Amino acid sequence: MKFHIEDVTVYFPYDHIYPEQYSYMIELKRTLDAKGHCLLEMPTGTGKTIALLSLITSYCLSKPQSPMKLIYCTRTVHEMEKTLAELKILHNYQIKHLGPQARILAIGLSSRKNLCVNPTVVAAKNRDSVDAGCRKLTASWVRALAAENPDVSTCEFFENYEKAASAAVLPPRVYTLQELRASGKEKGWCPYFLARHMVQLANVVVYSYQYLLDPKVARIISKEMQKESVVVFDEAHNIDNVCIEALSVSVRRQTLEGATRNLSRISQEIDRFKATDASILRAEYNRLVEGLALRGNLPITDNWLSNPALPDDILKEAVPGNIRRAEHFLHVLRRLVQYLSGRLDTENVEKESPVGFVASLSSHAGIDQKTLKFCYDRLHSLMLTLEITDTDEFLHIQTICDFATLVGTYGRGFSIIIEPFDDRMPHIPDPVLQLSCHDASLAIKPVFDRFQSVVITSGTLSPIDLYPRLLNFHPVVSRSFTMSLTRDCICPMVLTRGSSCSDQLPVSTKFDMRSDPGVVRNYGKLLLEMVSVVPDGIVCFFVSYSYMDGIIDTWNDSGILKEIMQHKLVFIETQDVVETTLALDNYRRACDCGRGAVFFLLPERERNFSHFNEITWNSHVCCRGKVAEGIDFDRHYGRLVIMIGVPFQYTLSKILLARLEYLRDTFQIKEGDFLTFDALRQAAQCVGRVIRSKADYGMMIFADKRYSRHDKRSKLPSWILSHLQDANLNLSTDMALHIAREFLKKMAQPYDKTGSSDKKTLLSQEELEKLGDGSMHEMSY
């Protein structure tokens, strides 16, 4: 359909639109008109992505003289592909109505692992190895050597891309990652470097959060994006954690041992160059005297990571004299590694500010703050000079230099925390030194300052007023939308106790209750009752791995697990990536064939499978390895989600305590408010995966007595709270079972998808035109 929002003609590729989609577009247009930033919470399953794409691309079409670009950031490769697929449908619709003038270039950009078509390179086991394999074939010095010696291997796809020069462009259309690879194979061009080049020319770019938020990547990939761009962070409920991770570094014994080996290898390379071509090292020294900023434009294949710190002004300074010579720089790094090794030899937890740490480092190792600032860039320069291509072998020394640059740059918003062991496993020595960022606004501030409009949106942003404080910005629009439904297809329940026929013992994962045999038994009885009634798939979330392991062991010993498996198959997420991927596939197969299954999972914060994406980039598993984040348990894959407990963070974590102290002192955010906010957004994200469209239906059970408290429950998104009836707030197991039976009977009845005349949930173009902007605007609140 085609309709108007004030002066913009919106092209929407479907015959009907949800009222909340229209309201969402109105607020989005207000943001673009004001050239400001916004926070928009849109319920899951209400077409948020197509509403965003339709409004922003139509807005660009209405202002052809404006160089506006859409930068769409996703958390997962799967979401990236879904976004590009939706955009393709929209683009075809716009061309149908407007002709060639509506043509745009839209591409997705991902890592080499996901785009490389060279079979020898892409066969490597992980992303870092693929990156290194690519550099071994494409580095400028390798190619120069190959020009003289035909026996030196290069990448034919990159060579063809380079030979094509200015002809290596993509015609306007929407390219998914698969199509980008196919186009590269067909033309013989490298899809990765082609995409890197076309990013600057594209009208719409879809890529990962890290390409904007991680300074090491953003300076290379996104440095030339124009200010008029509109940036969208989709599924941004955890954006503060992403920002903090981008600026945090951990150093362990293994890191220091690896760094020592790296320094020995670099020393050998320096000796080799001194013996064969010392002029190269002298040229580097002379360049460093002038400053790192004067090193010129590096070939695209040589510039793999930029400085991890945010300020650009350090690049305008001359490199300190004590690290200009390669051997002197290595001596500084050896002293730094030795100092860090000594700091890890502690039996007590230590916490220090960056200023105090730098002062201690200066007095004990003679390394000052300015030297630390330049460590990362100096290492990068040296590795280029020494023509090192197997960069995956040097990750440890890169981590040390990353740490040095950050600690030398920032005085506030960080803490250095040294822990001799994990509090949860005190009998296992595992010392770790962590440079922990506490201020999420540091990483995202350049994005807010640089781009015209930034849209932060998700289905779970409640309480929405906390995000501007965490990210330190002022949105021009901040709205939370409800879901218009023709039937109550969402059934949230709060279960507080066991069955009325037994002990009615309160259920909770509070520390003083979680190990109570009665609580564990009641959780097992709840699941046993539900698997006997609910068809197809059931997803059960636990608060931590240790609690999940313990409760499953108890259920197994008591026979509850065996009884559950008489009704449905049981699949369990483990800390092994391959096992969990296989379990997820088999869970889906069990649901597809009608057998039904139960999947035991963790909230996304509890897992860190950074290599899920390296196993199968086009699977439904998310690129950061978090199942709760990347998978939709919609339709028969999830008729019920049980959230066992409230997923609070581990409150004895020294990093968490330091962050809570910083938030309290800097942003006046109380510890309890932040902990509750964080736990409830995790819970909402878990249960929100059960429904992905208005034709879908599902139940949510919050199984913990603390959810019955208003101060906890009120932090849930409004679209969940609007369906949480008072009668469903303080349930026993048998009461929840009765409600589940009645709900499933109700969902089995036919219904009108468009809604009644007084409660329309699906609007045609004619109905949309009849409703004025005023009445629609009124519907949005």
Solvent accessible surface area in square Angstrom, and as a share of the most:
residue,aa,sasa,rsa
1,M,13,0.06
2,K,78,0.33
3,F,7,0.03
4,H,115,0.51
5,I,3,0.02
6,E,122,0.55
7,D,100,0.52
8,V,0,0.00
9,T,32,0.19
10,V,0,0.00
11,Y,17,0.07
12,F,2,0.01
13,P,20,0.13
14,Y,87,0.33
15,D,111,0.57
16,H,75,0.34
17,I,1,0.00
18,Y,44,0.17
19,P,4,0.02
20,E,10,0.04
21,Q,8,0.04
22,Y,8,0.03
23,S,2,0.01
24,Y,0,0.00
25,M,0,0.00
26,I,20,0.10
27,E,1,0.00
28,L,0,0.00
29,K,6,0.02
30,R,98,0.36
31,T,0,0.00
32,L,2,0.01
33,D,69,0.36
34,A,60,0.46
35,K,134,0.57
36,G,9,0.09
37,H,27,0.12
38,C,0,0.00
39,L,0,0.00
40,L,0,0.00
41,E,0,0.00
42,M,0,0.00
43,P,1,0.00
44,T,11,0.07
45,G,14,0.13
46,T,1,0.00
47,G,28,0.27
48,K,18,0.08
49,T,29,0.17
50,I,6,0.03
51,A,0,0.00
52,L,0,0.00
53,L,0,0.00
54,S,0,0.00
55,L,0,0.00
56,I,0,0.00
57,T,10,0.06
58,S,1,0.00
59,Y,10,0.04
60,C,34,0.20
61,L,45,0.22
62,S,47,0.31
63,K,54,0.23
64,P,112,0.70
65,Q,149,0.66
66,S,38,0.24
67,P,75,0.47
68,M,20,0.09
69,K,4,0.02
70,L,2,0.01
71,I,0,0.00
72,Y,0,0.00
73,C,0,0.00
74,T,1,0.01
75,R,9,0.03
76,T,1,0.00
77,V,4,0.02
78,H,37,0.17
79,E,22,0.10
80,M,5,0.02
81,E,34,0.15
82,K,83,0.35
83,T,4,0.03
84,L,0,0.00
85,A,47,0.37
86,E,47,0.21
87,L,1,0.00
88,K,54,0.23
89,I,81,0.41
90,L,0,0.00
91,H,6,0.03
92,N,88,0.45
93,Y,36,0.14
94,Q,2,0.01
95,I,38,0.19
96,K,162,0.69
97,H,85,0.38
98,L,48,0.24
99,G,20,0.19
100,P,106,0.67
101,Q,138,0.61
102,A,0,0.00
103,R,123,0.45
104,I,21,0.11
105,L,12,0.06
106,A,0,0.00
107,I,0,0.00
108,G,0,0.00
109,L,1,0.01
110,S,9,0.06
111,S,21,0.14
112,R,16,0.06
113,K,30,0.13
114,N,0,0.00
115,L,0,0.00
116,C,14,0.08
117,V,11,0.06
118,N,13,0.07
119,P,93,0.58
120,T,110,0.64
121,V,10,0.06
122,V,43,0.24
123,A,82,0.63
124,A,29,0.23
125,K,168,0.71
126,N,36,0.18
127,R,106,0.39
128,D,43,0.23
129,S,24,0.15
130,V,0,0.00
131,D,24,0.12
132,A,1,0.01
133,G,17,0.17
134,C,13,0.08
135,R,18,0.07
136,K,95,0.40
137,L,27,0.13
138,T,2,0.01
139,A,2,0.02
140,S,40,0.26
141,W,43,0.15
142,V,18,0.11
143,R,67,0.25
144,A,62,0.48
145,L,97,0.48
146,A,20,0.15
147,A,90,0.70
148,E,147,0.66
149,N,62,0.32
150,P,124,0.78
151,D,126,0.65
152,V,37,0.21
153,S,75,0.49
154,T,45,0.26
155,C,11,0.07
156,E,112,0.50
157,F,28,0.12
158,F,3,0.01
159,E,36,0.16
160,N,52,0.27
161,Y,22,0.08
162,E,69,0.31
163,K,160,0.68
164,A,24,0.19
165,A,69,0.54
166,S,103,0.67
167,A,67,0.52
168,A,1,0.01
169,V,63,0.36
170,L,8,0.04
171,P,73,0.46
172,P,71,0.45
173,R,96,0.35
174,V,3,0.02
175,Y,4,0.02
176,T,19,0.11
177,L,0,0.00
178,Q,84,0.37
179,E,48,0.22
180,L,0,0.00
181,R,48,0.18
182,A,59,0.46
183,S,17,0.11
184,G,0,0.00
185,K,118,0.50
186,E,147,0.66
187,K,84,0.36
188,G,13,0.13
189,W,34,0.12
190,C,12,0.07
191,P,0,0.00
192,Y,18,0.07
193,F,0,0.00
194,L,0,0.00
195,A,0,0.00
196,R,27,0.10
197,H,73,0.32
198,M,3,0.01
199,V,1,0.00
200,Q,56,0.25
201,L,104,0.52
202,A,2,0.02
203,N,66,0.34
204,V,4,0.02
205,V,0,0.00
206,V,0,0.00
207,Y,0,0.00
208,S,20,0.13
209,Y,1,0.01
210,Q,38,0.17
211,Y,29,0.11
212,L,11,0.06
213,L,2,0.01
214,D,17,0.09
215,P,6,0.04
216,K,32,0.14
217,V,32,0.19
218,A,15,0.12
219,R,47,0.17
220,I,21,0.10
221,I,12,0.06
222,S,0,0.00
223,K,115,0.49
224,E,112,0.50
225,M,7,0.03
226,Q,59,0.26
227,K,119,0.50
228,E,57,0.26
229,S,0,0.00
230,V,0,0.00
231,V,0,0.00
232,V,0,0.00
233,F,0,0.00
234,D,12,0.06
235,E,12,0.05
236,A,0,0.00
237,H,1,0.01
238,N,8,0.04
239,I,0,0.00
240,D,0,0.00
241,N,28,0.14
242,V,4,0.02
243,C,0,0.00
244,I,22,0.11
245,E,87,0.39
246,A,15,0.11
247,L,1,0.00
248,S,40,0.26
249,V,12,0.07
250,S,56,0.36
251,V,0,0.00
252,R,89,0.32
253,R,67,0.24
254,Q,108,0.48
255,T,15,0.09
256,L,7,0.04
257,E,96,0.43
258,G,1,0.01
259,A,0,0.00
260,T,72,0.42
261,R,149,0.55
262,N,11,0.06
263,L,3,0.01
264,S,52,0.33
265,R,81,0.29
266,I,0,0.00
267,S,31,0.20
268,Q,119,0.53
269,E,25,0.11
270,I,4,0.02
271,D,85,0.44
272,R,124,0.45
273,F,10,0.04
274,K,98,0.41
275,A,88,0.68
276,T,101,0.59
277,D,58,0.30
278,A,35,0.27
279,S,54,0.35
280,I,57,0.29
281,L,22,0.11
282,R,143,0.52
283,A,57,0.44
284,E,3,0.01
285,Y,62,0.23
286,N,91,0.47
287,R,74,0.27
288,L,0,0.00
289,V,56,0.32
290,E,112,0.50
291,G,2,0.02
292,L,3,0.01
293,A,61,0.47
294,L,114,0.57
295,R,58,0.21
296,G,49,0.47
297,N,159,0.81
298,L,48,0.24
299,P,63,0.39
300,I,59,0.30
301,T,5,0.03
302,D,7,0.04
303,N,35,0.18
304,W,30,0.10
305,L,45,0.22
306,S,15,0.10
307,N,2,0.01
308,P,2,0.01
309,A,0,0.00
310,L,38,0.19
311,P,49,0.31
312,D,81,0.42
313,D,82,0.42
314,I,4,0.02
315,L,37,0.18
316,K,163,0.69
317,E,59,0.27
318,A,41,0.32
319,V,0,0.00
320,P,18,0.12
321,G,44,0.42
322,N,66,0.34
323,I,0,0.00
324,R,49,0.18
325,R,109,0.40
326,A,7,0.05
327,E,67,0.30
328,H,87,0.39
329,F,0,0.00
330,L,4,0.02
331,H,104,0.46
332,V,5,0.03
333,L,0,0.00
334,R,102,0.37
335,R,64,0.23
336,L,1,0.00
337,V,12,0.07
338,Q,135,0.60
339,Y,25,0.10
340,L,0,0.00
341,S,35,0.23
342,G,44,0.42
343,R,41,0.15
344,L,3,0.01
345,D,103,0.53
346,T,24,0.14
347,E,154,0.69
348,N,107,0.55
349,V,59,0.34
350,E,57,0.26
351,K,110,0.47
352,E,43,0.19
353,S,56,0.36
354,P,2,0.01
355,V,101,0.58
356,G,26,0.25
357,F,0,0.00
358,V,17,0.10
359,A,60,0.47
360,S,25,0.16
361,L,0,0.00
362,S,46,0.29
363,S,89,0.57
364,H,140,0.62
365,A,15,0.12
366,G,50,0.48
367,I,0,0.00
368,D,72,0.37
369,Q,86,0.38
370,K,87,0.37
371,T,1,0.00
372,L,0,0.00
373,K,43,0.18
374,F,0,0.00
375,C,0,0.00
376,Y,10,0.04
377,D,3,0.01
378,R,0,0.00
379,L,3,0.02
380,H,7,0.03
381,S,1,0.01
382,L,0,0.00
383,M,1,0.00
384,L,24,0.12
385,T,15,0.09
386,L,1,0.00
387,E,71,0.32
388,I,5,0.03
389,T,21,0.12
390,D,24,0.12
391,T,5,0.03
392,D,35,0.18
393,E,100,0.45
394,F,1,0.00
395,L,71,0.35
396,H,64,0.29
397,I,0,0.00
398,Q,15,0.07
399,T,40,0.23
400,I,0,0.00
401,C,0,0.00
402,D,15,0.08
403,F,1,0.00
404,A,0,0.00
405,T,0,0.00
406,L,2,0.01
407,V,2,0.01
408,G,0,0.00
409,T,24,0.14
410,Y,24,0.09
411,G,38,0.37
412,R,167,0.61
413,G,5,0.05
414,F,11,0.05
415,S,9,0.06
416,I,0,0.00
417,I,1,0.00
418,I,1,0.00
419,E,22,0.10
420,P,12,0.08
421,F,66,0.28
422,D,49,0.26
423,D,44,0.23
424,R,144,0.53
425,M,95,0.42
426,P,77,0.48
427,H,144,0.64
428,I,81,0.41
429,P,114,0.72
430,D,52,0.27
431,P,21,0.13
432,V,11,0.07
433,L,0,0.00
434,Q,24,0.10
435,L,1,0.00
436,S,5,0.03
437,C,1,0.01
438,H,5,0.02
439,D,12,0.06
440,A,2,0.02
441,S,7,0.05
442,L,41,0.21
443,A,2,0.02
444,I,0,0.00
445,K,112,0.47
446,P,54,0.34
447,V,4,0.02
448,F,17,0.07
449,D,86,0.45
450,R,76,0.28
451,F,4,0.02
452,Q,26,0.12
453,S,0,0.00
454,V,0,0.00
455,V,0,0.00
456,I,0,0.00
457,T,0,0.00
458,S,0,0.00
459,G,2,0.02
460,T,2,0.01
461,L,0,0.00
462,S,15,0.10
463,P,31,0.20
464,I,32,0.16
465,D,95,0.49
466,L,10,0.05
467,Y,0,0.00
468,P,25,0.16
469,R,100,0.36
470,L,2,0.01
471,L,1,0.00
472,N,91,0.47
473,F,13,0.05
474,H,168,0.75
475,P,34,0.21
476,V,68,0.39
477,V,5,0.03
478,S,38,0.25
479,R,75,0.27
480,S,43,0.28
481,F,2,0.01
482,T,69,0.40
483,M,15,0.07
484,S,27,0.17
485,L,8,0.04
486,T,46,0.27
487,R,32,0.12
488,D,62,0.32
489,C,0,0.00
490,I,4,0.02
491,C,11,0.07
492,P,0,0.00
493,M,0,0.00
494,V,0,0.00
495,L,1,0.01
496,T,9,0.05
497,R,54,0.20
498,G,0,0.00
499,S,25,0.16
500,S,50,0.33
501,C,123,0.74
502,S,73,0.47
503,D,65,0.33
504,Q,74,0.33
505,L,56,0.28
506,P,55,0.35
507,V,0,0.00
508,S,0,0.00
509,T,2,0.01
510,K,75,0.32
511,F,185,0.77
512,D,116,0.60
513,M,33,0.15
514,R,66,0.24
515,S,93,0.60
516,D,57,0.30
517,P,98,0.62
518,G,6,0.06
519,V,1,0.01
520,V,10,0.06
521,R,104,0.38
522,N,6,0.03
523,Y,1,0.00
524,G,0,0.00
525,K,85,0.36
526,L,1,0.00
527,L,1,0.00
528,L,24,0.12
529,E,68,0.31
530,M,0,0.00
531,V,6,0.04
532,S,58,0.37
533,V,35,0.20
534,V,3,0.02
535,P,60,0.38
536,D,38,0.20
537,G,0,0.00
538,I,0,0.00
539,V,0,0.00
540,C,0,0.00
541,F,0,0.00
542,F,0,0.00
543,V,8,0.04
544,S,20,0.13
545,Y,30,0.11
546,S,82,0.53
547,Y,19,0.07
548,M,1,0.01
549,D,76,0.39
550,G,38,0.37
551,I,3,0.01
552,I,17,0.09
553,D,89,0.46
554,T,59,0.35
555,W,1,0.00
556,N,93,0.48
557,D,124,0.64
558,S,72,0.46
559,G,25,0.24
560,I,9,0.05
561,L,19,0.10
562,K,146,0.62
563,E,73,0.33
564,I,0,0.00
565,M,86,0.39
566,Q,131,0.58
567,H,81,0.36
568,K,9,0.04
569,L,62,0.31
570,V,25,0.14
571,F,34,0.14
572,I,58,0.30
573,E,1,0.00
574,T,44,0.25
575,Q,124,0.55
576,D,64,0.33
577,V,27,0.16
578,V,90,0.52
579,E,94,0.42
580,T,1,0.00
581,T,18,0.10
582,L,109,0.54
583,A,14,0.11
584,L,3,0.02
585,D,70,0.36
586,N,44,0.22
587,Y,0,0.00
588,R,42,0.15
589,R,166,0.61
590,A,6,0.05
591,C,3,0.02
592,D,87,0.45
593,C,99,0.59
594,G,58,0.56
595,R,96,0.35
596,G,1,0.01
597,A,0,0.00
598,V,0,0.00
599,F,0,0.00
600,F,0,0.00
601,L,0,0.00
602,L,0,0.00
603,P,0,0.00
604,E,2,0.01
605,R,55,0.20
606,E,44,0.20
607,R,6,0.02
608,N,116,0.59
609,F,16,0.07
610,S,59,0.38
611,H,87,0.39
612,F,3,0.01
613,N,18,0.09
614,E,19,0.08
615,I,83,0.42
616,T,39,0.23
617,W,33,0.12
618,N,91,0.47
619,S,27,0.18
620,H,87,0.39
621,V,7,0.04
622,C,0,0.00
623,C,23,0.14
624,R,57,0.21
625,G,0,0.00
626,K,16,0.07
627,V,0,0.00
628,A,0,0.00
629,E,1,0.01
630,G,3,0.03
631,I,1,0.00
632,D,26,0.14
633,F,2,0.01
634,D,28,0.14
635,R,122,0.45
636,H,37,0.17
637,Y,18,0.07
638,G,0,0.00
639,R,30,0.11
640,L,0,0.00
641,V,0,0.00
642,I,1,0.01
643,M,0,0.00
644,I,1,0.01
645,G,0,0.00
646,V,5,0.03
647,P,0,0.00
648,F,52,0.22
649,Q,35,0.15
650,Y,71,0.27
651,T,64,0.37
652,L,111,0.55
653,S,32,0.21
654,K,56,0.24
655,I,54,0.28
656,L,9,0.04
657,L,83,0.41
658,A,5,0.04
659,R,17,0.06
660,L,8,0.04
661,E,71,0.32
662,Y,31,0.12
663,L,3,0.02
664,R,100,0.36
665,D,88,0.46
666,T,42,0.25
667,F,29,0.12
668,Q,123,0.55
669,I,2,0.01
670,K,140,0.59
671,E,59,0.27
672,G,45,0.44
673,D,69,0.36
674,F,0,0.00
675,L,27,0.13
676,T,14,0.08
677,F,0,0.00
678,D,0,0.00
679,A,0,0.00
680,L,1,0.00
681,R,3,0.01
682,Q,3,0.01
683,A,0,0.00
684,A,0,0.00
685,Q,10,0.04
686,C,1,0.00
687,V,0,0.00
688,G,1,0.01
689,R,6,0.02
690,V,0,0.00
691,I,1,0.00
692,R,55,0.20
693,S,44,0.29
694,K,22,0.09
695,A,57,0.44
696,D,6,0.03
697,Y,44,0.17
698,G,0,0.00
699,M,0,0.00
700,M,0,0.00
701,I,0,0.00
702,F,0,0.00
703,A,0,0.00
704,D,0,0.00
705,K,69,0.29
706,R,30,0.11
707,Y,0,0.00
708,S,41,0.26
709,R,123,0.45
710,H,132,0.59
711,D,63,0.33
712,K,18,0.08
713,R,35,0.13
714,S,45,0.29
715,K,43,0.18
716,L,3,0.01
717,P,2,0.01
718,S,39,0.25
719,W,0,0.00
720,I,0,0.00
721,L,56,0.28
722,S,73,0.47
723,H,23,0.10
724,L,18,0.09
725,Q,104,0.46
726,D,123,0.64
727,A,77,0.59
728,N,10,0.05
729,L,28,0.14
730,N,87,0.45
731,L,1,0.00
732,S,0,0.00
733,T,2,0.01
734,D,48,0.25
735,M,76,0.34
736,A,0,0.00
737,L,16,0.08
738,H,107,0.48
739,I,35,0.18
740,A,0,0.00
741,R,110,0.40
742,E,80,0.36
743,F,16,0.07
744,L,28,0.14
745,K,124,0.53
746,K,107,0.46
747,M,10,0.04
748,A,81,0.63
749,Q,107,0.47
750,P,128,0.81
751,Y,70,0.27
752,D,83,0.43
753,K,129,0.55
754,T,46,0.26
755,G,5,0.05
756,S,62,0.40
757,S,110,0.71
758,D,130,0.67
759,K,113,0.48
760,K,61,0.26
761,T,3,0.02
762,L,39,0.19
763,L,1,0.01
764,S,21,0.14
765,Q,56,0.25
766,E,108,0.48
767,E,48,0.22
768,L,9,0.04
769,E,116,0.52
770,K,170,0.72
771,L,63,0.31
772,G,41,0.40
773,D,70,0.36
774,G,54,0.52
775,S,47,0.30
776,M,0,0.00
777,H,65,0.29
778,E,135,0.61
779,M,90,0.40
780,S,10,0.07
781,Y,134,0.51
